[in-house]
Amino acid sequence: MNTEKHTPGPWQNEKSGFFSRPFTSYVAARDMKQNDGWCVATVHGPEHEANARLIAAAPDLLAVLLELCADKYLADPINADRMANARTAIAKAEGNA
């Protein structure tokens, strides 16, 4: 099991001209609990805005998947495939896949 911790959320997107030409890159996420707004990731390219939104949502998405997998009512066999997919996604996010 990977024991590395990620920067806690919430994260927020921000347009940036600092890393390249003005507003062609996004600081994908900033740790809003840090006073200095620690940069978590920077994305470039034609899909940079969409990629930034996805990265910024990552802590929330992981928390929701963890909460769902802990819900005893979702252990019904009818949910087995979906729960397996959720556990696979969690393992990937945690570096265990």
Buried (B, 14 or more C-beta within 10 A) or exposed (E): EEEEEBBEBEBBBBBBEEEEEEEBBBBBBBBEEEEEBEBBBBBEEEEBBEBBBBBBBBBEBBEEBBEBBEEEEBEEEEBEEEBEEBBEBBEEBBEEE
